[in-house]
Amino acid sequence: MNKSQRKTLAKIFQDPIPADILWKDIENLFLGTGAKVSEGKGSRIRVKFIGVPPATFHRPHPRPETDKGAVKSVRRLLIDANIVP
């Protein structure tokens, strides 16, 4: 994991959840932590960590920032995959 990905990971686990996390940074974090990311229909992506059931997310649009509910879901997925700051 590089410095940018570690910063994104720290932001995801902040309380209160920040509203300025860019989705592209979250996708980059997934790739940097060894997840397999595949495209779905429309704006969907599927994220799979070894030993964890796959999760499906929608890329935000028209704004690039991720909403707080999606950040909570990302946080749960990372905890299940034992990726915590």
NULO-246968 format. One record per residue: z, x, y of N, C-alpha, C, O, CB in turn. Coordinates in Angstrom, 3 decimals, always signed. Glycine has a CB too. Layout:
+----------+----------+----------+----------+----------+----------+----------+----------+----------+----------+----------+----------+----------+----------+----------+
:      n.w :      n.u :      n.v :     ca.w :     ca.u :     ca.v :      c.w :      c.u :      c.v :      o.w :      o.u :      o.v :     cb.w :     cb.u :     cb.v :
+----------+----------+----------+----------+----------+----------+----------+----------+----------+----------+----------+----------+----------+----------+----------+
:        Z :        X :        Y :        Z :        X :        Y :        Z :        X :        Y :        Z :        X :        Y :        Z :        X :        Y :
...
+----------+----------+----------+----------+----------+----------+----------+----------+----------+----------+----------+----------+----------+----------+----------+
***
This chain:
+----------+----------+----------+----------+----------+----------+----------+----------+----------+----------+----------+----------+----------+----------+----------+
:      n.w :      n.u :      n.v :     ca.w :     ca.u :     ca.v :      c.w :      c.u :      c.v :      o.w :      o.u :      o.v :     cb.w :     cb.u :     cb.v :
+----------+----------+----------+----------+----------+----------+----------+----------+----------+----------+----------+----------+----------+----------+----------+
:   +0.000 :   +0.854 :   -1.169 :   +0.000 :   +0.000 :   +0.000 :   +0.000 :   +0.905 :   +1.240 :   +0.786 :   +1.849 :   +1.325 :   +1.234 :   -0.974 :   -0.006 :
:   -0.879 :   +0.612 :   +2.188 :   -0.927 :   +1.419 :   +3.402 :   +0.012 :   +0.871 :   +4.480 :   +0.670 :   -0.150 :   +4.280 :   -2.356 :   +1.480 :   +3.936 :
:   +0.066 :   +1.552 :   +5.607 :   +1.003 :   +1.189 :   +6.674 :   +0.755 :   -0.229 :   +7.207 :   +1.700 :   -0.985 :   +7.434 :   +0.900 :   +2.195 :   +7.819 :
:   -0.498 :   -0.578 :   +7.401 :   -0.843 :   -1.910 :   +7.903 :   -0.396 :   -2.995 :   +6.920 :   +0.124 :   -4.032 :   +7.331 :   -2.361 :   -2.013 :   +8.156 :
:   -0.600 :   -2.756 :   +5.629 :   -0.198 :   -3.730 :   +4.615 :   +1.323 :   -3.855 :   +4.558 :   +1.836 :   -4.955 :   +4.358 :   -0.752 :   -3.330 :   +3.236 :
:   +2.052 :   -2.755 :   +4.727 :   +3.520 :   -2.823 :   +4.745 :   +4.006 :   -3.624 :   +5.951 :   +4.981 :   -4.367 :   +5.841 :   +4.131 :   -1.402 :   +4.768 :
:   +3.335 :   -3.482 :   +7.115 :   +3.703 :   -4.267 :   +8.304 :   +3.483 :   -5.754 :   +8.051 :   +4.316 :   -6.584 :   +8.417 :   +2.884 :   -3.811 :   +9.537 :
:   +2.358 :   -6.085 :   +7.421 :   +2.073 :   -7.489 :   +7.103 :   +3.123 :   -8.041 :   +6.139 :   +3.596 :   -9.164 :   +6.313 :   +0.657 :   -7.634 :   +6.492 :
:   +3.486 :   -7.259 :   +5.131 :   +4.513 :   -7.682 :   +4.175 :   +5.830 :   -7.954 :   +4.894 :   +6.489 :   -8.958 :   +4.621 :   +4.714 :   -6.611 :   +3.081 :
:   +6.215 :   -7.074 :   +5.805 :   +7.463 :   -7.262 :   +6.559 :   +7.396 :   -8.529 :   +7.411 :   +8.386 :   -9.254 :   +7.512 :   +7.743 :   -6.035 :   +7.456 :
:   +6.236 :   -8.808 :   +8.029 :   +6.089 :  -10.021 :   +8.850 :   +6.229 :  -11.282 :   +8.002 :   +6.827 :  -12.266 :   +8.436 :   +4.727 :  -10.024 :   +9.567 :
:   +5.676 :  -11.246 :   +6.793 :   +5.732 :  -12.411 :   +5.914 :   +7.182 :  -12.767 :   +5.574 :   +7.509 :  -13.942 :   +5.410 :   +4.933 :  -12.149 :   +4.626 :
:   +8.040 :  -11.766 :   +5.469 :   +9.430 :  -12.009 :   +5.089 :  +10.372 :  -12.106 :   +6.281 :  +11.588 :  -12.124 :   +6.090 :   +9.900 :  -10.920 :   +4.173 :
:   +9.852 :  -12.168 :   +7.505 :  +10.700 :  -12.352 :   +8.680 :  +11.197 :  -13.790 :   +8.754 :  +10.537 :  -14.722 :   +8.296 :   +9.938 :  -11.984 :   +9.965 :
:  +12.390 :  -13.945 :   +9.350 :  +12.902 :  -15.280 :   +9.670 :  +13.221 :  -15.322 :  +11.141 :  +13.912 :  -14.419 :  +11.613 :  +14.157 :  -15.638 :   +8.821 :
:  +12.783 :  -16.277 :  +11.888 :  +11.876 :  -17.357 :  +11.503 :  +10.471 :  -16.817 :  +11.228 :  +10.110 :  -15.729 :  +11.675 :  +11.825 :  -18.432 :  +12.603 :
:   +9.704 :  -17.585 :  +10.497 :   +8.351 :  -17.161 :  +10.125 :   +7.488 :  -17.061 :  +11.381 :   +7.401 :  -18.019 :  +12.149 :   +7.717 :  -18.152 :   +9.100 :
:   +6.847 :  -15.906 :  +11.596 :   +5.976 :  -15.770 :  +12.765 :   +4.706 :  -16.615 :  +12.622 :   +4.239 :  -16.873 :  +11.513 :   +5.603 :  -14.298 :  +12.978 :
:   +4.172 :  -17.031 :  +13.741 :   +2.967 :  -17.868 :  +13.741 :   +1.709 :  -17.068 :  +14.068 :   +0.654 :  -17.649 :  +14.325 :   +3.122 :  -19.006 :  +14.739 :
:   +1.814 :  -15.731 :  +14.061 :   +0.672 :  -14.917 :  +14.478 :   +0.141 :  -14.003 :  +13.381 :   -0.513 :  -13.005 :  +13.682 :   +1.053 :  -14.090 :  +15.666 :
:   +0.408 :  -14.319 :  +12.114 :   -0.089 :  -13.482 :  +11.021 :   -1.541 :  -13.863 :  +10.736 :   -1.846 :  -15.022 :  +10.454 :   +0.795 :  -13.644 :   +9.736 :
:   -2.420 :  -12.886 :  +10.811 :   -3.840 :  -13.138 :  +10.560 :   -4.088 :  -13.244 :   +9.057 :   -3.542 :  -12.476 :   +8.264 :   -4.717 :  -12.016 :  +11.180 :
:   -4.925 :  -14.212 :   +8.686 :   -5.216 :  -14.417 :   +7.274 :   -5.886 :  -13.203 :   +6.668 :   -5.620 :  -12.875 :   +5.511 :   -6.090 :  -15.639 :   +7.085 :
:   -6.753 :  -12.522 :   +7.414 :   -7.442 :  -11.349 :   +6.866 :   -6.436 :  -10.261 :   +6.503 :   -6.662 :   -9.503 :   +5.560 :   -8.477 :  -10.803 :   +7.876 :
:   -5.320 :  -10.174 :   +7.246 :   -4.286 :   -9.199 :   +6.924 :   -3.569 :   -9.577 :   +5.623 :   -3.197 :   -8.699 :   +4.846 :   -3.276 :   -9.090 :   +8.078 :
:   -3.375 :  -10.868 :   +5.386 :   -2.746 :  -11.321 :   +4.147 :   -3.661 :  -11.040 :   +2.958 :   -3.201 :  -10.574 :   +1.916 :   -2.410 :  -12.827 :   +4.226 :
:   -4.947 :  -11.320 :   +3.110 :   -5.893 :  -11.011 :   +2.029 :   -5.918 :   -9.519 :   +1.741 :   -5.967 :   -9.110 :   +0.581 :   -7.304 :  -11.500 :   +2.387 :
:   -5.886 :   -8.708 :   +2.786 :   -5.862 :   -7.251 :   +2.629 :   -4.592 :   -6.825 :   +1.885 :   -4.639 :   -5.923 :   +1.048 :   -5.942 :   -6.547 :   +4.014 :
:   -3.458 :   -7.469 :   +2.186 :   -2.209 :   -7.188 :   +1.488 :   -2.339 :   -7.519 :   +0.003 :   -1.911 :   -6.734 :   -0.843 :   -1.052 :   -7.984 :   +2.113 :
:   -2.922 :   -8.667 :   -0.319 :   -3.123 :   -9.032 :   -1.719 :   -3.898 :   -7.934 :   -2.455 :   -3.515 :   -7.517 :   -3.548 :   -3.870 :  -10.379 :   -1.822 :
:   -4.980 :   -7.479 :   -1.848 :   -5.798 :   -6.448 :   -2.485 :   -5.034 :   -5.135 :   -2.620 :   -5.165 :   -4.438 :   -3.627 :   -7.082 :   -6.224 :   -1.688 :
:   -4.242 :   -4.799 :   -1.615 :   -3.485 :   -3.558 :   -1.631 :   -2.342 :   -3.554 :   -2.631 :   -1.845 :   -2.490 :   -3.000 :   -2.950 :   -3.285 :   -0.276 :
:   -1.923 :   -4.728 :   -3.070 :   -0.826 :   -4.821 :   -4.037 :   -1.328 :   -5.066 :   -5.461 :   -0.534 :   -5.312 :   -6.368 :   +0.130 :   -5.934 :   -3.632 :
:   -2.625 :   -4.999 :   -5.650 :   -3.178 :   -5.095 :   -6.996 :   -3.570 :   -6.478 :   -7.459 :   -3.866 :   -6.664 :   -8.639 :   -2.221 :   -4.560 :   -7.935 :
:   -3.582 :   -7.444 :   -6.580 :   -3.981 :   -8.799 :   -6.969 :   -5.498 :   -8.885 :   -7.115 :   -6.248 :   -8.143 :   -6.481 :   -3.484 :   -9.832 :   -5.935 :
:   -5.917 :   -9.798 :   -7.958 :   -7.342 :  -10.103 :   -8.058 :   -7.584 :  -11.321 :   -7.190 :   -6.939 :  -12.355 :   -7.364 :   -7.795 :  -10.353 :   -9.553 :
:   -8.512 :  -11.199 :   -6.257 :   -8.840 :  -12.282 :   -5.333 :  -10.260 :  -12.729 :   -5.631 :  -11.188 :  -11.920 :   -5.631 :   -8.687 :  -11.834 :   -3.837 :
:  -10.427 :  -14.029 :   -5.886 :  -11.765 :  -14.559 :   -6.143 :  -12.034 :  -15.738 :   -5.224 :  -11.118 :  -16.438 :   -4.792 :  -11.919 :  -14.980 :   -7.624 :
:  -13.298 :  -15.937 :   -4.940 :  -13.735 :  -17.017 :   -4.058 :  -13.778 :  -18.330 :   -4.816 :  -14.157 :  -18.381 :   -5.986 :  -15.113 :  -16.705 :   -3.454 :
:  -13.384 :  -19.383 :   -4.133 :  -13.489 :  -20.719 :   -4.682 :  -14.500 :  -21.512 :   -3.883 :  -15.334 :  -20.937 :   -3.184 :  -12.125 :  -21.421 :   -4.687 :
:  -14.431 :  -22.826 :   -3.982 :  -15.330 :  -23.678 :   -3.206 :  -14.867 :  -23.732 :   -1.763 :  -13.668 :  -23.778 :   -1.489 :  -15.399 :  -25.098 :   -3.803 :
:  -15.801 :  -23.727 :   -0.858 :  -15.476 :  -23.836 :   +0.568 :  -14.653 :  -22.662 :   +1.048 :  -15.051 :  -21.508 :   +0.894 :  -14.731 :  -25.125 :   +0.844 :
:  -13.507 :  -22.959 :   +1.631 :  -12.660 :  -21.909 :   +2.190 :  -11.526 :  -21.512 :   +1.246 :  -10.571 :  -20.855 :   +1.658 :  -12.086 :  -22.363 :   +3.517 :
:  -11.636 :  -21.913 :   -0.016 :  -10.566 :  -21.612 :   -0.973 :  -10.705 :  -20.202 :   -1.537 :  -11.808 :  -19.693 :   -1.733 :  -10.570 :  -22.633 :   -2.115 :
:   -9.542 :  -19.585 :   -1.792 :   -9.522 :  -18.347 :   -2.560 :   -8.442 :  -18.479 :   -3.623 :   -7.452 :  -19.187 :   -3.437 :   -9.268 :  -17.102 :   -1.640 :
:   -8.642 :  -17.801 :   -4.718 :   -7.669 :  -17.795 :   -5.810 :   -7.114 :  -16.383 :   -5.909 :   -7.859 :  -15.402 :   -5.913 :   -8.315 :  -18.258 :   -7.176 :
:   -5.789 :  -16.301 :   -5.989 :   -5.100 :  -15.015 :   -6.037 :   -4.345 :  -14.938 :   -7.353 :   -3.598 :  -15.852 :   -7.702 :   -4.132 :  -14.834 :   -4.817 :
:   -4.542 :  -13.838 :   -8.089 :   -3.915 :  -13.685 :   -9.405 :   -3.255 :  -12.317 :   -9.499 :   -3.905 :  -11.282 :   -9.355 :   -4.957 :  -13.865 :  -10.542 :
:   -1.936 :  -12.338 :   -9.747 :   -1.179 :  -11.138 :  -10.078 :   -0.923 :  -11.162 :  -11.576 :   -0.814 :  -12.238 :  -12.162 :   +0.165 :  -11.057 :   -9.268 :
:   -0.827 :  -10.002 :  -12.205 :   -0.542 :   -9.924 :  -13.636 :   +0.836 :  -10.543 :  -13.910 :   +1.824 :  -10.196 :  -13.263 :   -0.595 :   -8.441 :  -14.137 :
:   +0.881 :  -11.460 :  -14.875 :   +2.134 :  -12.074 :  -15.282 :   +2.602 :  -13.227 :  -14.412 :   +3.696 :  -13.752 :  -14.616 :   +3.178 :  -11.052 :  -15.310 :
:   +1.786 :  -13.628 :  -13.441 :   +2.149 :  -14.713 :  -12.526 :   +1.002 :  -15.730 :  -12.538 :   -0.164 :  -15.337 :  -12.492 :   +2.426 :  -14.169 :  -11.058 :
:   +1.313 :  -17.021 :  -12.599 :   +0.225 :  -18.012 :  -12.543 :   -0.589 :  -17.857 :  -11.259 :   -0.036 :  -17.515 :  -10.214 :   +0.794 :  -19.446 :  -12.639 :
:   -1.896 :  -18.107 :  -11.331 :   -2.730 :  -17.960 :  -10.130 :   -2.362 :  -18.968 :   -9.049 :   -1.895 :  -20.070 :   -9.334 :   -4.201 :  -18.114 :  -10.491 :
:   -2.583 :  -18.563 :   -7.809 :   -2.327 :  -19.436 :   -6.656 :   -3.635 :  -19.628 :   -5.898 :   -4.458 :  -18.715 :   -5.820 :   -1.217 :  -18.835 :   -5.718 :
:   -3.816 :  -20.804 :   -5.350 :   -4.998 :  -21.106 :   -4.557 :   -4.577 :  -21.328 :   -3.112 :   -3.611 :  -22.039 :   -2.835 :   -5.746 :  -22.346 :   -5.115 :
:   -5.316 :  -20.711 :   -2.195 :   -5.059 :  -20.841 :   -0.764 :   -6.347 :  -21.236 :   -0.063 :   -7.445 :  -20.987 :   -0.561 :   -4.493 :  -19.523 :   -0.173 :
:   -6.200 :  -21.847 :   +1.087 :   -7.329 :  -22.167 :   +1.949 :   -7.303 :  -21.213 :   +3.129 :   -6.270 :  -21.034 :   +3.774 :   -7.286 :  -23.654 :   +2.423 :
:   -8.445 :  -20.604 :   +3.406 :   -8.528 :  -19.768 :   +4.601 :   -8.416 :  -20.679 :   +5.820 :   -9.029 :  -21.746 :   +5.864 :   -9.863 :  -18.937 :   +4.632 :
:   -7.631 :  -20.252 :   +6.808 :   -7.499 :  -21.103 :   +7.998 :   -8.787 :  -21.095 :   +8.827 :   -9.507 :  -20.098 :   +8.881 :   -6.312 :  -20.634 :   +8.864 :
:   -9.049 :  -22.215 :   +9.459 :  -10.174 :  -22.296 :  +10.386 :   -9.908 :  -23.436 :  +11.341 :   -9.255 :  -24.389 :  +10.915 :  -11.529 :  -22.496 :   +9.638 :
:  -10.327 :  -23.439 :  +12.541 :  -11.183 :  -22.445 :  +13.173 :  -10.420 :  -21.214 :  +13.672 :  -11.048 :  -20.223 :  +14.045 :  -11.916 :  -23.075 :  +14.318 :
:   -9.088 :  -21.250 :  +13.691 :   -8.309 :  -20.115 :  +14.186 :   -8.004 :  -19.164 :  +13.036 :   -7.870 :  -19.610 :  +11.897 :   -6.996 :  -20.595 :  +14.859 :
:   -7.892 :  -17.870 :  +13.303 :   -7.652 :  -16.896 :  +12.231 :   -6.191 :  -16.766 :  +11.806 :   -5.901 :  -16.106 :  +10.809 :   -8.146 :  -15.559 :  +12.662 :
:   -5.257 :  -17.390 :  +12.551 :   -3.840 :  -17.268 :  +12.231 :   -3.465 :  -18.203 :  +11.081 :   -4.007 :  -19.300 :  +10.944 :   -2.981 :  -17.573 :  +13.469 :
:   -2.536 :  -17.743 :  +10.270 :   -2.075 :  -18.505 :   +9.118 :   -0.928 :  -19.415 :   +9.535 :   -0.026 :  -18.979 :  +10.250 :   -1.638 :  -17.564 :   +7.973 :
:   -0.949 :  -20.675 :   +9.100 :   +0.152 :  -21.582 :   +9.460 :   +1.406 :  -21.233 :   +8.663 :   +1.338 :  -20.555 :   +7.637 :   -0.250 :  -23.060 :   +9.208 :
:   +2.533 :  -21.699 :   +9.143 :   +3.827 :  -21.313 :   +8.569 :   +4.000 :  -21.810 :   +7.132 :   +4.641 :  -21.143 :   +6.321 :   +4.957 :  -21.850 :   +9.434 :
:   +3.444 :  -22.953 :   +6.819 :   +3.530 :  -23.463 :   +5.452 :   +2.804 :  -22.556 :   +4.466 :   +3.299 :  -22.308 :   +3.367 :   +2.956 :  -24.871 :   +5.378 :
:   +1.639 :  -22.063 :   +4.854 :   +0.890 :  -21.147 :   +3.990 :   +1.634 :  -19.820 :   +3.842 :   +1.624 :  -19.220 :   +2.767 :   -0.528 :  -20.904 :   +4.556 :
:   +2.279 :  -19.361 :   +4.915 :   +3.056 :  -18.121 :   +4.837 :   +4.212 :  -18.290 :   +3.853 :   +4.526 :  -17.364 :   +3.106 :   +3.591 :  -17.719 :   +6.236 :
:   +4.848 :  -19.462 :   +3.844 :   +5.919 :  -19.722 :   +2.871 :   +5.382 :  -19.653 :   +1.440 :   +6.041 :  -19.110 :   +0.552 :   +6.560 :  -21.104 :   +3.130 :
:   +4.188 :  -20.203 :   +1.220 :   +3.578 :  -20.157 :   -0.112 :   +3.229 :  -18.729 :   -0.510 :   +3.412 :  -18.341 :   -1.664 :   +2.321 :  -21.033 :   -0.154 :
:   +2.729 :  -17.948 :   +0.439 :   +2.423 :  -16.536 :   +0.180 :   +3.713 :  -15.799 :   -0.167 :   +3.737 :  -14.980 :   -1.086 :   +1.725 :  -15.876 :   +1.413 :
:   +4.774 :  -16.088 :   +0.564 :   +6.072 :  -15.453 :   +0.319 :   +6.550 :  -15.750 :   -1.110 :   +6.998 :  -14.845 :   -1.814 :   +7.121 :  -15.945 :   +1.354 :
:   +6.455 :  -17.021 :   -1.537 :   +6.874 :  -17.380 :   -2.902 :   +6.050 :  -16.631 :   -3.951 :   +6.593 :  -16.152 :   -4.947 :   +6.741 :  -18.900 :   -3.120 :
:   +4.742 :  -16.531 :   -3.724 :   +3.874 :  -15.824 :   -4.661 :   +4.264 :  -14.345 :   -4.747 :   +4.321 :  -13.779 :   -5.839 :   +2.397 :  -15.966 :   -4.239 :
:   +4.527 :  -13.729 :   -3.610 :   +4.890 :  -12.314 :   -3.613 :   +6.245 :  -12.089 :   -4.295 :   +6.433 :  -11.088 :   -4.986 :   +4.925 :  -11.774 :   -2.175 :
:   +7.183 :  -13.014 :   -4.103 :   +8.473 :  -12.898 :   -4.784 :   +8.287 :  -13.016 :   -6.292 :   +8.886 :  -12.253 :   -7.050 :   +9.455 :  -13.977 :   -4.279 :
:   +7.455 :  -13.972 :   -6.740 :   +7.186 :  -14.134 :   -8.165 :   +6.537 :  -12.884 :   -8.769 :   +6.746 :  -12.567 :   -9.940 :   +6.289 :  -15.345 :   -8.389 :
:   +5.742 :  -12.179 :   -7.945 :   +5.067 :  -10.957 :   -8.398 :   +5.929 :   -9.709 :   -8.193 :   +5.473 :   -8.589 :   -8.426 :   +3.742 :  -10.791 :   -7.662 :
:   +7.185 :   -9.908 :   -7.754 :   +8.127 :   -8.808 :   -7.494 :   +7.630 :   -7.840 :   -6.428 :   +7.813 :   -6.628 :   -6.536 :   +8.393 :   -8.045 :   -8.774 :
:   +7.001 :   -8.391 :   -5.402 :   +6.555 :   -7.583 :   -4.268 :   +7.339 :   -8.050 :   -3.058 :   +7.010 :   -9.062 :   -2.439 :   +5.000 :   -7.703 :   -4.029 :
:   +8.370 :   -7.308 :   -2.734 :   +9.234 :   -7.633 :   -1.595 :   +9.438 :   -6.373 :   -0.764 :   +9.369 :   -5.262 :   -1.288 :  +10.609 :   -8.215 :   -2.070 :
:   +9.689 :   -6.546 :   +0.531 :   +9.875 :   -5.348 :   +1.368 :  +11.173 :   -4.614 :   +1.061 :  +11.466 :   -3.592 :   +1.682 :   +9.853 :   -5.731 :   +2.835 :
+----------+----------+----------+----------+----------+----------+----------+----------+----------+----------+----------+----------+----------+----------+----------+
***
